[in-house]
Amino acid sequence: MLDYFEQFVIQFSGLSTGNHEYEFHINDAFFKNLENGLIQKGDVEVKVLLDKTPTLMTFDIEFKGKVEVECDRCASFSDMPVEGEHRLLVQLGDAYVEEDDMIIIPRTDYQFNLFQHIYDCIALALPLRIVPCEITLDKSNCDQTVISRLEAISQEQIIIAQETVDPRWDKLRNLGKDNI
């Protein structure tokens, strides 16, 4: 049986010049392979269009699906939709160099692994602050015990802040009054 991750390796050396299409189904096995990854589970369809020329390969990556993420507010897990597209340029050159959206690989290479690039595209499609209930407007996924405890702590901090005034502020307020 072909290793699951081998499917993401594009053997470009034998490909003719022109367009080539690839489709991948990303599932939990894909995400579990990454240690300390933001995403641990998911179901995402990925389409890759490769435009190959003798010295440059353009990978247009499109994806759509859902991934399971941990809420930044209550730490519960829920599904979040992801969708996007990305263009990756891979050029043949003298040595391996990675820039923004261009990677230069040695001319002696004959294959290119899209695994990490596909993961990065999906992970970068997530918002910086992951609170699924704010996006879906469905608060039923939130852990209500954690939410109520956070609200209680917040109220306690407000009360403490109102009761404690730093004495240095009182001295600063009085400075202006003496000069009038």
N, C-alpha and C positions, 0 to 999 in steps of 0.2 A: 504494500500500500504506500502510495506517495505521501510523504510527510506533509501535514497540513500547511506548513509555512513555505514549502517549496513553491506553492502556487503563486506567491508574490514575487518570485524571481523571474525577471524578464530576460530571456536569452536573446539579446539583440543582434549578436554577430551573424546569425544566419537569416535574419529578416530582410526582406526586400525593402527598398526605399519606398516610402509612402505611408499610408494610414493602416493602423492595426488596432483592433478593439479587444478589450479584456473586460470581463465582468467577475466580480468577487462577491461572495456572501460572507459578511463579517459576523461572527457569532462569539459566544462566550470564550471559546478556545483561543481566539485571537487576542482578546483582552487579558486573559489569565497569564499569557506568556510574558507580560510586562511586569516587572517588579515595581512596586510603589506607583503604579499607574493611577491616574485620576479615575479612570473608567475600569470596572471589573467585569461588567456584563453588557451585552448589547445585541442588536439585530439591525444591521446596516447593509444596504445594497450599495456597491461601489462600481462605477463604470469608469474605465480608463481608456482614453483615446491616445494612442501613441502615433505621432507624426515623425517618421524617421528620415533623416537625410544622412549623407555620408559622415558628417562630423557633429551633427546636433540631433538630439532627440527631445521632442516636446511632449510631455505627459500632461494631458488635460484630465484632471481627476474630478469626478462628480459623485456625490454621495447623498443618501437620504435614508433615514431610519430612526431608531430610538436607542438610547443608551441608559443604563441605570447609574444614577449619580447619588452622592450623599449630599443632603441638604446642609448648607452652611449654617442654617439657623437651628434646626432641631436634630440634626444628625440621622434622620430617617432616610431610607433609600427609596427612590421612586424613579420612574421612567421619564426621560426628557427627550423630546424630538430634536434631531440634528439634521441639518441639511446644508449643503454648500458645494462650492467648486474651487479648484485651485489649479494653477499652472506651474509645472516644474520643468525647468530646462536642464538637460544633461548634455554636456559637451565633451567630446574626446580631446584630450590634451596630453601634456607631459607628465603631470602628477596630480594627485587627488587634492582638490581645493573646493571648499564649500563656502558659498556666498549666500546672499538673501534667498533668491529663488533660482539660483543657478548652481549646479554642481559640475565641476570638471573632474573627469575620471581618466585614468591612464588609457592610452590607445590600446594597450595590451589586454584590457578588460573585455570580456565577452558577454557579461550579464550584469543586470542591475536589480537590486532588491528594493521593492516598493513598500515593504512591510512598515518600516518606521515612518515613512512619509505619509502613508495612509492613516496611521494612528495620529500623527501630528495634525493632519487636516481635520479629523474628527474632534480631537481634543480642543483645537483652537476655535472650533465652531461653538463651543460652550461659552456661556457668559462668564465674566470674571467672578461674579457673585452668584453662586448657584442656590437659588431658593425656588424650587419648582412650583410651590403653591402660589407664588406671585405671578409666575408666567401663565400657569393654567387656570388661575383664580379658583382652585379647588383646594381648600384647606383640610380636607379629610385625610390627606396623606401625611400631614404633620403630626408629630408625636406631641399630643396635647399636654402630657405630663411635663415634658421639657419646656414647652412654650409657657405654661402657667408658672413654672419655677423661674424662668427667665424674666417674666413680667414682675414677679414678686421681688426678685433681686434688683431689678431696675427701679421699682418703687422705693425699696429700702435705700438705695444709693441716692435717690433724689431727696429723700427726707434727711439723710445724713448730711448731704451737701448744703441743704438749707439751714440746718442747725449749726453747722460748724463754719465759722467765718475766720479766716486767717487774720490774726491781729495786725499783721503788717499792712493789710488793706485799710484798716481803720486809721493807722498813722499816716498813710498816703492821702487819705481823704481829708485829714485835718491840715495837711500842708497848704492847701489852697485857701483855707479859711483864715489862716494866720496872716496871709499877705494882703488880704482885702481891707 
